[in-house]
């Protein structure tokens, strides 16, 4: 039986709330009075999950880090989806899909930040490549402040083939690149859209970019040539969120 250890107050609490993983045991730092731990302890007890109060050093040994915030949990692996499940929409929800495709982002903090924004902006799913990418590890859950635990996420072997599959399902693919042909504010994000955000150094890979329907840029001023991947993604996701919230079709979605 495969397990992993998630750590930190937000990842453990959000994992409990999301109810997507099996929790085998929760470790809390003994002698540490912290009101932020109370919801974890109470929710664990209500779910019948064993709690062990341990020395802080034990938590550091379990996690290999000193940033565990006095909380860790032994859980089942992160529940990845496949593409057909990811693009399936719940019955009674007519809102079009809005997917985030993260291409070649290898920094765990950038991936965590993108996932946190994706959850807050109401994205319907996230796609990452299995190779040359940060994966949904406990470190990413911590970097996302627990948002990962709620995200519907697929890890794919081939991003280009995935884009082709999404297009067959009537999803328009918009790449984000500083050399794009038009501004993100000229795009219509109210339909079925897949937004592609590239990596920290080189952006979207050339073949992925070639298969986008549109490539857009974020207008900016000043001497710096590009934005951080997670910042650029956040700006675009919230422009899309603004557009989609102005449509009656989305009113029941939030």
C-alpha positions as CSV (number, residue, x, y, z in Angstrom):
1,X,0.0,0.0,0.0
2,X,1.6,3.3,-1.1
3,X,1.5,6.2,1.2
4,X,3.1,9.7,1.4
5,X,3.4,12.3,4.2
6,X,1.8,15.7,3.8
7,X,2.8,18.3,6.3
8,X,1.8,21.8,7.3
9,X,-1.4,23.1,8.8
10,X,-3.2,24.1,5.6
11,X,-2.3,21.0,3.6
12,X,-3.4,18.6,6.3
13,X,-6.6,20.6,7.1
14,X,-7.6,21.0,3.5
15,X,-6.8,17.4,2.8
16,X,-9.3,16.4,5.6
17,X,-11.9,18.8,4.2
18,X,-11.5,17.7,0.6
19,X,-11.9,14.0,1.6
20,X,-10.1,12.8,-1.5
21,X,-7.3,10.9,0.2
22,X,-7.4,8.2,2.8
23,X,-5.8,9.4,6.1
24,X,-4.0,6.6,8.0
25,X,-2.6,8.6,10.9
26,X,-2.1,12.2,11.9
27,X,0.9,13.4,13.9
28,X,0.7,16.6,16.0
29,X,3.5,18.2,17.9
30,X,3.1,17.5,21.7
31,X,3.2,20.4,24.1
32,X,2.4,22.9,21.3
33,X,-0.6,25.0,22.1
34,X,-1.9,26.4,18.8
35,X,-5.5,27.2,18.0
36,X,-4.8,26.5,14.3
37,X,-4.4,22.9,15.2
38,X,-7.7,22.5,16.9
39,X,-9.8,22.1,13.6
40,X,-7.4,19.4,12.5
41,X,-7.7,17.5,15.8
42,X,-11.5,17.9,15.9
43,X,-12.0,16.9,12.3
44,X,-9.7,13.9,12.6
45,X,-11.6,12.7,15.7
46,X,-14.9,13.1,13.9
47,X,-13.6,10.9,11.0
48,X,-12.1,8.3,13.3
49,X,-8.5,9.0,12.1
50,X,-5.8,8.1,14.7
51,X,-3.9,11.0,16.2
52,X,-0.4,10.6,17.6
53,X,1.1,13.4,19.8
54,X,4.9,13.3,19.1
55,X,8.0,15.3,19.8
56,X,8.8,17.9,17.2
57,X,12.0,16.1,16.3
58,X,9.9,13.1,15.3
59,X,8.0,15.3,12.9
60,X,11.2,16.6,11.4
61,X,12.4,13.0,10.9
62,X,9.1,12.0,9.3
63,X,9.0,14.9,6.9
64,X,12.7,15.6,6.4
65,X,12.0,19.3,7.0
66,X,11.7,21.8,9.8
67,X,8.8,23.7,8.1
68,X,6.1,21.1,9.1
69,X,4.4,23.6,11.5
70,X,3.9,20.8,14.0
71,X,1.6,18.8,11.8
72,X,2.0,15.8,9.5
73,X,-0.2,13.1,8.1
74,X,0.3,9.7,6.5
75,X,-2.1,9.6,3.5
76,X,-2.8,7.8,0.3
77,X,-1.1,9.2,-2.9
78,X,-2.6,12.2,-4.6
79,X,-5.7,11.2,-6.7
80,X,-4.8,12.1,-10.3
81,X,-7.5,12.0,-13.0
82,X,-7.3,11.1,-16.6
83,X,-8.4,13.5,-19.3
84,X,-11.9,12.1,-20.0
85,X,-12.7,12.4,-16.2
86,X,-11.1,15.9,-16.0
87,X,-13.2,17.3,-18.8
88,X,-16.4,15.8,-17.5
89,X,-18.7,18.3,-15.9
90,X,-21.1,17.6,-13.1
91,X,-24.7,17.3,-14.0
92,X,-26.6,20.5,-13.6
93,X,-23.6,22.7,-14.1
94,X,-23.8,24.2,-17.6
95,X,-20.8,26.5,-17.3
96,X,-18.1,25.9,-20.0
97,X,-14.8,24.3,-19.1
98,X,-11.8,26.5,-18.2
99,X,-8.7,24.4,-17.9
100,X,-5.1,25.4,-16.9
101,X,-2.4,23.6,-18.8
102,X,1.0,24.0,-17.1
103,X,3.8,23.3,-19.5
104,X,7.3,22.7,-18.2
105,X,7.0,24.5,-14.8
106,X,9.6,22.8,-12.6
107,X,9.6,25.0,-9.5
108,X,7.4,23.6,-6.8
109,X,6.6,27.1,-5.5
110,X,5.5,28.3,-8.9
111,X,3.3,25.2,-9.4
112,X,1.9,25.6,-5.9
113,X,1.1,29.3,-6.5
114,X,-0.6,28.5,-9.9
115,X,-2.7,25.8,-8.3
116,X,-3.8,28.1,-5.5
117,X,-4.9,30.8,-8.0
118,X,-6.6,28.2,-10.2
119,X,-8.7,27.0,-7.3
120,X,-9.6,30.6,-6.3
121,X,-10.4,31.5,-9.9
122,X,-12.8,28.6,-10.3
123,X,-10.8,26.6,-12.9
124,X,-12.5,23.3,-13.7
125,X,-9.2,21.4,-14.0
126,X,-5.4,21.5,-14.4
127,X,-3.1,19.5,-16.7
128,X,0.6,19.0,-16.2
129,X,3.1,16.8,-18.0
130,X,4.5,13.8,-16.2
131,X,8.1,14.6,-17.3
132,X,10.1,17.8,-16.9
133,X,7.6,19.2,-14.5
134,X,7.0,19.6,-10.8
135,X,4.5,17.0,-9.7
136,X,1.8,17.0,-7.1
137,X,4.1,16.2,-4.1
138,X,3.6,17.1,-0.5
139,X,6.0,20.1,-1.1
140,X,3.6,21.4,-3.8
141,X,0.6,20.9,-1.4
142,X,2.5,23.0,1.2
143,X,3.4,25.7,-1.4
144,X,-0.3,25.9,-2.5
145,X,-1.5,26.4,1.1
146,X,-3.5,23.2,0.7
147,X,-5.2,24.2,-2.6
148,X,-3.7,21.1,-4.3
149,X,-6.0,18.9,-2.1
150,X,-9.1,20.3,-3.9
151,X,-7.7,20.6,-7.4
152,X,-8.9,18.3,-10.2
153,X,-5.6,17.5,-11.8
154,X,-4.3,15.2,-14.6
155,X,-0.7,14.4,-15.4
156,X,-0.2,13.5,-19.1
157,X,2.6,11.8,-21.1
158,X,2.2,14.1,-24.1
159,X,0.9,17.7,-23.8
160,X,0.5,18.1,-27.6
161,X,-1.7,15.0,-27.9
162,X,-3.7,16.2,-24.9
163,X,-4.2,19.6,-26.6
164,X,-5.5,17.7,-29.7
165,X,-7.9,15.7,-27.5
166,X,-9.2,18.9,-25.9
167,X,-9.7,20.5,-29.3
168,X,-11.8,17.5,-30.3
169,X,-14.0,18.3,-27.2
170,X,-14.5,21.9,-28.5
171,X,-11.9,23.5,-26.2
172,X,-10.1,26.6,-27.5
173,X,-6.4,26.6,-26.5
174,X,-4.8,29.9,-25.6
175,X,-1.1,30.1,-25.0
176,X,0.5,32.7,-22.8
177,X,3.7,34.2,-24.2
178,X,5.3,37.6,-24.2
179,X,5.7,37.5,-28.0
180,X,2.0,36.6,-28.5
181,X,0.0,38.1,-31.3
182,X,-2.7,39.8,-29.2
183,X,-3.3,41.0,-25.6
184,X,-5.1,38.8,-23.1
185,X,-7.7,41.6,-22.9
186,X,-8.6,41.0,-26.5
187,X,-9.5,37.3,-25.8
188,X,-12.9,36.0,-25.2
189,X,-12.5,33.6,-22.2
190,X,-16.2,32.9,-21.7
191,X,-16.4,29.6,-23.7
192,X,-14.5,26.3,-23.3
193,X,-10.9,27.4,-22.9
194,X,-7.6,25.8,-22.1
195,X,-5.0,28.3,-20.9
196,X,-1.3,27.2,-21.4
197,X,1.3,28.7,-19.1
198,X,4.9,28.0,-19.7
199,X,8.0,27.3,-17.6
200,X,10.2,29.7,-15.6
201,X,13.0,30.0,-18.1
202,X,11.8,29.3,-21.6
203,X,8.1,29.6,-21.5
204,X,5.8,27.3,-23.5
205,X,7.7,24.7,-25.5
206,X,7.8,25.4,-29.3
207,X,5.7,22.4,-30.4
208,X,3.1,23.1,-27.6
209,X,2.9,26.8,-28.7
210,X,2.5,25.8,-32.3
211,X,-0.6,23.8,-31.4
212,X,-2.3,26.6,-29.6
213,X,-5.2,28.3,-31.3
214,X,-4.1,31.7,-30.1
215,X,-1.0,33.0,-28.3
216,X,-1.5,36.0,-26.2
217,X,0.6,38.4,-24.2
218,X,0.2,40.5,-21.0
219,X,0.7,44.2,-21.6
220,X,3.4,45.6,-19.4
221,X,5.6,48.6,-18.9
222,X,9.2,49.0,-17.8
223,X,12.6,47.4,-18.5
224,X,11.9,43.8,-17.3
225,X,11.0,41.6,-20.3
226,X,8.7,39.1,-18.7
227,X,6.7,38.2,-15.6
228,X,7.1,35.2,-13.2
229,X,5.1,32.2,-14.5
230,X,2.8,32.1,-11.5
231,X,2.2,35.9,-11.6
232,X,1.5,35.8,-15.4
233,X,-0.9,32.9,-14.9
234,X,-2.7,34.6,-12.1
235,X,-3.2,37.8,-14.1
236,X,-4.7,35.9,-17.0
237,X,-6.8,33.5,-14.9
238,X,-8.4,36.5,-13.2
239,X,-9.1,38.3,-16.4
240,X,-10.9,35.2,-17.5
241,X,-12.7,35.0,-14.1
242,X,-13.8,38.6,-14.6
243,X,-15.2,37.9,-18.1
244,X,-16.9,34.7,-17.0
245,X,-18.5,36.2,-13.9
246,X,-20.1,38.8,-16.1
247,X,-22.1,36.1,-18.0
248,X,-25.4,34.9,-16.6
249,X,-24.3,31.3,-17.4
250,X,-21.8,31.3,-14.6
251,X,-23.9,32.9,-11.9
252,X,-24.8,29.5,-10.3
253,X,-21.2,28.2,-10.6
254,X,-19.8,30.2,-7.6
